[in-house]
């Protein structure tokens, strides 16, 4: 693909966002948050891509995947008024379908279209699919890293904001109580990603976010995680019990090990 393709895609994406404009301020705020998230994810794609010394064409593909990864959020919210996939649809799948239906990638060769579509489709899947081509898996892993890095940013903004300024959708409406679920902490001890279905409190959700480090793929992503101090900042908002302290040392050790 060429630089001009990316310029066109950016234009198409902002036109697409504008087509969902809502007079309802809460709805519009949710759309704006997704547009802002997209900008940050594109930056993360470029940052990780540079760290991996991708060639010019791969960098353009990476940025395009960042740009379109959450395109499904717009029709999802317009139809279901929620970003919860479990009560609506997979927004990755919907995004891939949207790109195909709207023929948005038409100017690109077929193999590049496939890379972008599959990366959008699987960016939010519980795990990376095993049966894809290596090149596609490479980009699926890349978008998953770039996306997680920005979700940590969003969640911390929520955590660090005064109560009255919090966008309620970010905390998933979970009770902000001192408790956490032992099984959730046990996932971290086993270096497993916490499943959303086990989450009962806001602290569980913070532990789930921490467990994402086990699904991070590339060293430049681990470096960005450290630079931005996301782990310590999330841990600071958890009760400092012995269990949490042990989990946090384990997580930090995992990051150090991944950078070696
Ligand atoms: Fe997403």
Boltz pocket constraint, residues with backbone or C-beta under 6 A from the ligand:
constraints:
  - pocket:
      binder: B
      contacts: [[A, 69], [A, 70], [A, 91], [A, 123], [A, 124], [A, 147]]
      max_distance: 6.0
